[in-house]
Amino acid sequence: MLFKTFSAATYGIDAYLVEVEVDISAGKSDFTTVGLPDAAVRESRERIRAAIKNCGLEYPFQTITVNLAPADVKKEGSGFDLPIALGILGANSGALLNNHLKNYIFLGELSLDGGIRPVKGALSIAAMAKQKGVRTLVVPVENAPEAAVVGDVHVYGMRSLPEVIDLINGAREFSPTRVNTAEMLDQASKYNVDFHDVKGQMHAKRAIEVATAGGHNILMIGPPGAGKTMLAKRIPTILPPLTFNEAIQTTKIHSVAGVLDPGMGLVGVRPFRAPHHTISDAGLIGGGAVPRPGEVSLAHNGLLFLDELPEFARNVLEVMRQPLEDGSVTISRAAMSLTFPSRFMLAAAMNPCPCGFFNDPSRDCSCTPPMIQRYVSKISGPLLDRIDIHIDMPAVKYSDLRQSSGGESSEVIREHVMKARERQLQRFEGEKIYCNAQMSPRQLRKYCNISADCDRLLESAMTRLGLSARAHDRILKVSRTIADLDGAESISATHISEAIQYRSLDRNYWA
């Protein structure tokens, strides 16, 4: 006898419908799964057999053939356990009174006692169900909040196989999971850190405010203990709050990657990802036989922090060029090519030399010039070209550490940032960009006109400090952002002067 149920699988961060066909015929006891299943899917027969028997249901010791359609796309993961088990019960024992399950999508891994365990990608699958017009989605109870975020789909969070059978047969009343997305975002968007916690480093705080307001990437250079990591962890607190669409897209990525906190429906705060410097290029950019998102995609709509930047392998750093430039990363394999979103703000930190005390007035540097040169040369010019702001962070003075106040709070700084971002959104309406850092050379000429006095100041700085052509464009972009923070329509000499100070590496820092 043939019985059909429906499930789904993810492809990149999107999902597609999978038709699960189960056929039971007379013959020796055998279980075959076709349709390009991976090892986890093939192993499901043992879990399903034990789950059905331990729930007190009849398992057929006959020839069972399971087909997962479309058969030309590889199926992976354990989420097909539940629909396959239901297909076997429907085809054999008559445990399912409802034979019309076209409006149901089932998803879940079975434990040996019939319990249902959480799986990856529930949010993407719920979005696909809504698009396909499938109105009932049955998922593990832990996945129900994230799936219910989509709306217009009845999401039932189930704990066990018998519960699912009761739902299908109408033996018990079950209520679909409902969530208040506005309340979820409000509850999730709370930070336990604040810029007010950081004492001293006012110059660095100002540079970070400018970087955040214009979407500029920033590099902090300073000795150990200067507060580089502490400041970086607080950057998300001054970024504009996530919109609902941004939260959905970010949650999709985290759900597919399997890093979404259990029971969390939405990622309500901007991601902060800080991979260790031993990470591989596949870990950073994404990869695998079936490509999975890497750190640059997990940081989408948030911040990617690379501490001890020169300690990263050079080939790992070089793969960031595409996501920094395009806001997405494409991973190609022989069988498929997937594109993951990766629009993030990059914050990096490094010591000025291997020992960390080059140019420190209170500590002696033990590094030789060749050692420093090798250390610095790990960061290529093309990568530095994509970092708009370089800021020098000296060691914090004792008097600063003992101050009672750490300056403005994250809430106050965020208000400044949001006002600057609003001006940029109005300026770039219809331009397909949303911040100053994304301006092209044509847009730079259009929106960054400067007076004759500013032109002379910039020319003098480039001549005396030996600044490069790329530094010229970066200075103009940062100047435009500083003007936006000040609420000024045009760029003034003050804005140009401040922007010049944020190009430490262009001023022959290690001379």
DAFENDA-V932536 format. One record per run of one state. SS is the DSSP state (helix for helix, strand for strand, loop for the rest). FROM is the first residue (numbers start at 1). TO is the last residue. If there is no record, write none. Layout:
BEGIN
SS & FROM & TO
SS & FROM & TO
END
This chain:
BEGIN
loop & 1 & 1
strand & 2 & 11
loop & 12 & 13
strand & 14 & 25
loop & 26 & 29
strand & 30 & 34
loop & 35 & 36
strand & 37 & 37
loop & 38 & 38
helix & 39 & 42
loop & 43 & 43
helix & 44 & 54
loop & 55 & 62
strand & 63 & 69
loop & 70 & 74
strand & 75 & 75
loop & 76 & 80
helix & 81 & 92
loop & 93 & 103
strand & 104 & 106
loop & 107 & 108
strand & 109 & 110
loop & 111 & 114
strand & 115 & 117
loop & 118 & 121
helix & 122 & 132
loop & 133 & 135
strand & 136 & 140
helix & 141 & 148
loop & 149 & 153
strand & 154 & 158
loop & 159 & 159
strand & 160 & 160
helix & 161 & 169
loop & 170 & 180
helix & 181 & 188
loop & 189 & 194
helix & 195 & 197
loop & 198 & 201
helix & 202 & 214
loop & 215 & 217
strand & 218 & 222
loop & 223 & 227
helix & 228 & 238
loop & 239 & 243
helix & 244 & 257
loop & 258 & 271
strand & 272 & 273
loop & 274 & 280
helix & 281 & 285
strand & 286 & 287
loop & 288 & 291
strand & 292 & 293
loop & 294 & 294
helix & 295 & 298
loop & 299 & 302
strand & 303 & 306
loop & 307 & 308
helix & 309 & 311
loop & 312 & 313
helix & 314 & 318
loop & 319 & 319
helix & 320 & 326
loop & 327 & 327
strand & 328 & 332
loop & 333 & 336
strand & 337 & 341
loop & 342 & 344
strand & 345 & 350
loop & 351 & 368
helix & 369 & 376
loop & 377 & 380
helix & 381 & 384
loop & 385 & 388
strand & 389 & 393
loop & 394 & 397
helix & 398 & 401
loop & 402 & 409
helix & 410 & 427
loop & 428 & 435
helix & 436 & 438
loop & 439 & 440
helix & 441 & 447
loop & 448 & 449
strand & 450 & 450
loop & 451 & 451
helix & 452 & 465
loop & 466 & 468
helix & 469 & 486
loop & 487 & 490
strand & 491 & 491
loop & 492 & 492
helix & 493 & 501
loop & 502 & 502
strand & 503 & 503
helix & 504 & 507
loop & 508 & 511
END
